C-alpha cells in the first residue's frame, strides 16, 4: 500500500521518530476513512481538491482546532508530494487548499459575580497591606490599566478632585482614565493606612512595607493569590483583570471607541477581540436558556 511505503520512507529515510510516524499514520487514516464513507471505490490517485476541502469543512464543523486541521492538511500534502516524486499520482490535491487561519485565543476573564464576591467580601485585612491589596485589585478591575501602568503610578498622577488617573502607557503615551466614588474611597483608606504605618514612598503610589515602589512580580503574586480565592481559572494575572474590565464594559453597553481610548489601544481592531468574548457568552447563555437550542 502507498501509505505503508510512505510511512517506511519517513521512518527509515527521513529518520522520523516513531511518535511522528504514528501521527502521520493517524492523519492519513482519518482522511481515508472520510473519503471512503463518501465513495468506497475511490483510490488515493482519484482524490481531488474538492474532496480535501470537504474534509476540511467536516473537521471545522466538528469543532477541530485550526492547529489540528492545518496539521492534518500538512500531513496529507507531504504524503502527496511523496507520491508525486514516485510518479504514482499526477497532481497534489492539497496544493491549492488553504487551511483555516489560526485565531487568537479569546481573552480570559473573571465573572462579575466572582469579582463582586472578592471585592465585597472579607478577604482583605484592615492594615496597610490589606488596604493596598484591595486597592490594587479594584484599580485593575475598574480602570483596565496594565500592570506596568499601575506600578508606574505616582501619587501626583491621581487627581482626586477630578476623579481621573494620568496613566503612562506603551511608548510613554499618556492617557486620562476616569474612576468613581468606590475607588476614591479605597484611595483615601489606603492613604490613611499608609500614613498611620509611617510609610513614605518618595512619590510612588503603590509601595511595599519599606516604602519602595512595588515590583511587577509582587503585584502579580498579589493578584494571583486573591483571585485564587474566588475563581478556578488557571490564568489569574493582572492582564486577566484588564480583560475582565473590558468584557464588563461591553456587557454593560460601552461602545468600542470609548473602550479603545480607556485601554490605550492604538487601533480599534485590537479592541474588537472583546466583542468575540461577549458574543461567546451570549451563545453560552442562549444554549443554556433556550429549550430548543
C-alpha positions as CSV (number, residue, x, y, z in Angstrom):
1,X,0.0,0.0,0.0
2,X,1.1,3.5,-0.7
3,X,0.6,4.6,2.8
4,X,2.9,1.8,4.1
5,X,5.6,2.8,1.6
6,X,5.3,6.4,2.8
7,X,5.5,5.6,6.5
8,X,8.6,3.4,5.9
9,X,10.1,6.4,4.0
10,X,9.5,8.6,6.9
11,X,10.9,6.1,9.4
12,X,14.0,4.9,7.5
13,X,14.9,7.6,5.0
14,X,13.9,10.7,7.0
15,X,14.6,9.2,10.4
16,X,11.4,10.5,11.9
17,X,10.6,9.2,15.4
18,X,8.1,6.5,15.9
19,X,5.7,9.1,17.5
20,X,5.9,11.4,14.5
21,X,5.4,8.5,12.1
22,X,2.4,7.4,14.2
23,X,0.9,10.9,13.9
24,X,1.2,10.8,10.1
25,X,-0.5,7.4,10.1
26,X,-3.4,8.7,12.2
27,X,-3.9,11.7,9.9
28,X,-3.8,9.7,6.7
29,X,-6.2,7.1,8.2
30,X,-8.6,9.8,9.2
31,X,-8.7,11.2,5.7
32,X,-9.0,7.7,4.2
33,X,-12.0,6.9,6.5
34,X,-13.6,10.2,5.4
35,X,-13.4,9.7,1.7
36,X,-14.3,6.0,1.8
37,X,-17.5,6.9,3.6
38,X,-18.4,9.0,0.7
39,X,-17.2,6.6,-2.0
40,X,-15.7,3.3,-1.1
41,X,-14.4,2.7,-4.6
42,X,-12.1,5.8,-4.6
43,X,-8.4,5.4,-4.6
44,X,-5.7,7.9,-3.4
45,X,-4.9,8.7,-7.1
46,X,-8.5,9.8,-7.7
47,X,-8.8,12.3,-4.8
48,X,-9.3,15.9,-5.9
49,X,-9.2,19.3,-4.2
50,X,-12.9,19.4,-3.6
51,X,-12.7,16.2,-1.6
52,X,-9.9,17.7,0.5
53,X,-11.9,20.9,1.0
54,X,-14.9,18.8,2.1
55,X,-12.7,17.1,4.7
56,X,-11.5,20.5,5.9
57,X,-15.1,21.7,6.3
58,X,-16.1,18.5,8.2
59,X,-13.3,18.9,10.6
60,X,-14.1,22.6,11.3
61,X,-17.8,21.7,11.8
62,X,-16.8,19.0,14.2
63,X,-15.0,21.7,16.3
64,X,-11.5,20.7,15.5
65,X,-8.9,23.4,16.3
66,X,-7.3,25.3,13.5
67,X,-3.9,23.9,14.5
68,X,-5.2,20.3,14.3
69,X,-6.8,20.9,10.9
70,X,-3.7,22.5,9.5
71,X,-1.5,19.7,10.8
72,X,-3.7,17.1,9.1
73,X,-3.7,19.0,5.8
74,X,0.1,19.3,6.1
75,X,0.5,15.6,6.6
76,X,-1.7,14.9,3.5
77,X,0.3,17.4,1.5
78,X,3.6,15.7,2.5
79,X,2.1,12.3,1.5
80,X,1.1,13.6,-1.9
81,X,4.4,15.1,-2.6
82,X,5.9,11.7,-1.9
83,X,3.5,10.1,-4.4
84,X,4.3,12.8,-7.0
85,X,8.1,12.2,-6.7
86,X,7.5,8.5,-7.4
87,X,5.1,9.2,-10.3
88,X,2.2,7.4,-8.7
89,X,-0.1,10.4,-9.0
90,X,-0.4,13.2,-11.4
91,X,-1.2,16.1,-9.1
92,X,-1.3,17.1,-5.4
93,X,-4.9,17.8,-4.5
94,X,-3.9,19.6,-1.3
95,X,-1.7,22.2,-3.1
96,X,-4.5,24.8,-3.6
97,X,-6.4,24.1,-0.4
98,X,-6.0,26.8,2.2
99,X,-6.3,25.8,5.8
100,X,-8.1,27.9,8.4
101,X,-6.3,30.8,9.9
102,X,-5.1,30.3,13.5
103,X,-7.4,32.5,15.5
104,X,-6.1,34.4,18.5
105,X,-7.3,32.8,21.8
106,X,-10.2,34.6,23.3
107,X,-9.3,36.7,26.4
108,X,-9.8,35.0,29.7
109,X,-11.8,37.0,32.2
110,X,-13.2,36.7,35.7
111,X,-17.0,36.6,36.1
112,X,-18.7,39.6,37.5
113,X,-20.2,37.7,40.4
114,X,-16.8,36.4,41.3
115,X,-15.3,39.9,41.3
116,X,-18.2,41.2,43.4
117,X,-17.6,38.3,45.9
118,X,-13.9,39.2,46.1
119,X,-14.2,42.9,46.4
120,X,-17.3,42.9,48.7
121,X,-16.1,40.0,50.9
122,X,-13.8,39.8,53.9
123,X,-10.7,38.7,52.0
124,X,-8.6,41.8,52.8
125,X,-7.2,42.9,56.2
126,X,-7.7,46.3,57.8
127,X,-4.0,47.1,57.9
128,X,-1.8,48.9,55.4
129,X,-1.2,45.7,53.3
130,X,-4.9,44.8,53.2
131,X,-5.9,48.3,52.1
132,X,-3.2,48.4,49.5
133,X,-4.0,44.9,48.1
134,X,-7.7,45.7,47.8
135,X,-7.0,49.0,46.1
136,X,-4.7,47.1,43.6
137,X,-7.5,44.6,42.7
138,X,-10.1,47.3,42.5
139,X,-8.0,49.6,40.4
140,X,-7.2,46.9,37.8
141,X,-10.9,46.0,37.7
142,X,-12.4,49.4,37.3
143,X,-9.8,51.1,35.1
144,X,-8.4,48.3,33.0
145,X,-4.8,49.6,33.2
146,X,-1.8,47.4,32.5
147,X,0.5,46.0,35.2
148,X,3.4,48.3,34.3
149,X,1.0,51.3,34.2
150,X,-0.2,50.5,37.7
151,X,3.2,50.0,39.3
152,X,4.4,53.2,37.5
153,X,1.7,55.4,39.0
154,X,2.9,58.2,41.3
155,X,0.7,59.9,43.9
156,X,0.7,63.0,41.8
157,X,-0.9,61.0,38.9
158,X,-4.1,60.7,40.9
159,X,-6.5,63.7,40.6
160,X,-8.9,63.1,43.4
161,X,-11.0,66.2,42.7
162,X,-11.4,65.3,39.0
163,X,-11.6,61.6,39.7
164,X,-9.1,60.7,37.0
165,X,-5.7,58.9,36.7
166,X,-2.9,60.1,34.5
167,X,-1.6,56.9,33.0
168,X,1.7,56.4,31.2
169,X,1.3,53.5,28.7
170,X,3.3,52.0,25.9
171,X,5.9,54.2,24.3
172,X,5.4,56.7,27.1
173,X,2.0,57.6,25.6
174,X,-0.2,59.2,28.3
175,X,-3.9,59.0,28.7
176,X,-6.6,60.0,31.2
177,X,-8.7,57.3,32.8
178,X,-11.7,58.2,35.0
179,X,-12.7,56.4,38.1
180,X,-15.7,56.6,40.5
181,X,-16.6,57.0,44.1
182,X,-15.8,53.5,45.3
183,X,-12.2,53.7,44.0
184,X,-11.8,57.1,45.6
185,X,-12.9,55.7,48.9
186,X,-10.3,53.0,48.7
187,X,-7.7,55.5,47.7
188,X,-8.5,57.5,50.8
189,X,-8.4,54.4,53.1
190,X,-5.1,53.4,51.6
191,X,-3.6,56.8,52.1
192,X,-4.7,56.9,55.7
193,X,-3.3,53.4,56.4
194,X,-0.1,54.4,54.7
195,X,0.3,57.5,56.9
196,X,-0.6,55.5,60.0
197,X,2.1,53.0,59.2
198,X,4.7,55.8,58.7
199,X,5.4,54.8,55.1
200,X,6.5,57.5,52.7
201,X,7.4,56.0,49.3
202,X,9.1,59.0,47.6
203,X,6.1,59.7,45.3
204,X,5.2,56.2,44.3
205,X,1.5,55.3,44.7
206,X,1.9,51.6,45.4
207,X,4.7,50.7,47.8
208,X,5.8,47.8,49.9
209,X,6.2,47.8,53.7
210,X,9.6,49.6,53.4
211,X,8.3,52.4,51.2
212,X,9.8,51.0,48.0
213,X,7.8,51.1,44.8
214,X,6.0,47.7,44.3
215,X,7.7,45.4,41.8
216,X,5.7,43.9,39.0
217,X,6.4,40.4,40.3
218,X,5.0,41.3,43.7
219,X,1.8,42.6,42.2
220,X,1.4,39.5,40.0
221,X,1.6,37.4,43.1
222,X,-0.9,39.5,45.0
223,X,-3.4,39.3,42.1
224,X,-2.9,35.6,41.6
225,X,-3.4,34.8,45.3
226,X,-6.6,36.8,45.8
227,X,-8.2,35.7,42.5
228,X,-7.4,32.1,43.5
229,X,-9.9,32.5,46.4
230,X,-12.9,33.2,44.1
231,X,-12.2,31.6,40.7
232,X,-10.9,28.3,39.3
233,X,-9.2,30.0,36.3
234,X,-5.7,28.8,35.7
235,X,-4.7,32.2,34.5
236,X,-5.0,34.7,37.3
237,X,-2.9,37.7,36.3
238,X,-3.3,41.5,36.1
239,X,-3.9,41.1,32.4
240,X,-6.8,38.8,33.1
241,X,-8.3,41.7,35.2
242,X,-7.7,44.0,32.2
243,X,-9.7,41.6,30.1
244,X,-12.3,41.5,32.8
245,X,-12.7,45.2,32.8
246,X,-13.1,45.3,29.0
247,X,-15.6,42.5,29.0
248,X,-17.7,44.1,31.8
249,X,-17.7,47.4,30.0
250,X,-19.0,45.9,26.8
251,X,-21.6,43.7,28.6
252,X,-22.9,47.0,30.1
253,X,-23.2,48.6,26.7
254,X,-20.0,50.7,26.4
255,X,-19.1,51.4,22.8
256,X,-15.8,50.1,21.2
257,X,-14.4,53.6,20.6
258,X,-14.7,54.5,24.2
259,X,-13.2,51.2,25.3
260,X,-10.3,51.7,22.9
261,X,-9.5,55.0,24.5
262,X,-9.7,53.7,28.0
263,X,-7.5,50.7,27.3
264,X,-5.0,52.8,25.4
265,X,-5.1,50.7,22.2
266,X,-3.6,52.1,19.1
267,X,-6.2,50.5,16.8
268,X,-9.8,49.6,17.3
269,X,-9.1,46.2,15.7
270,X,-7.2,45.3,18.9
271,X,-10.3,46.2,21.0
272,X,-12.6,44.2,18.8
273,X,-11.4,40.9,20.2
274,X,-13.6,41.6,23.3
275,X,-16.7,41.6,21.1
276,X,-16.0,38.0,20.3
277,X,-15.7,37.2,24.0
278,X,-19.1,38.8,24.8
279,X,-20.6,37.0,21.8
280,X,-19.4,33.7,23.1
281,X,-21.0,34.5,26.4
282,X,-24.3,35.3,24.6
283,X,-24.1,32.0,22.8
284,X,-23.5,30.1,26.0
285,X,-26.4,31.8,27.7
286,X,-28.6,31.1,24.7
287,X,-27.7,27.4,24.7
288,X,-28.4,27.1,28.4
289,X,-31.7,29.0,28.3
290,X,-33.5,28.2,25.1
291,X,-35.4,24.9,25.3
292,X,-34.7,24.1,21.6
293,X,-31.1,25.4,21.5
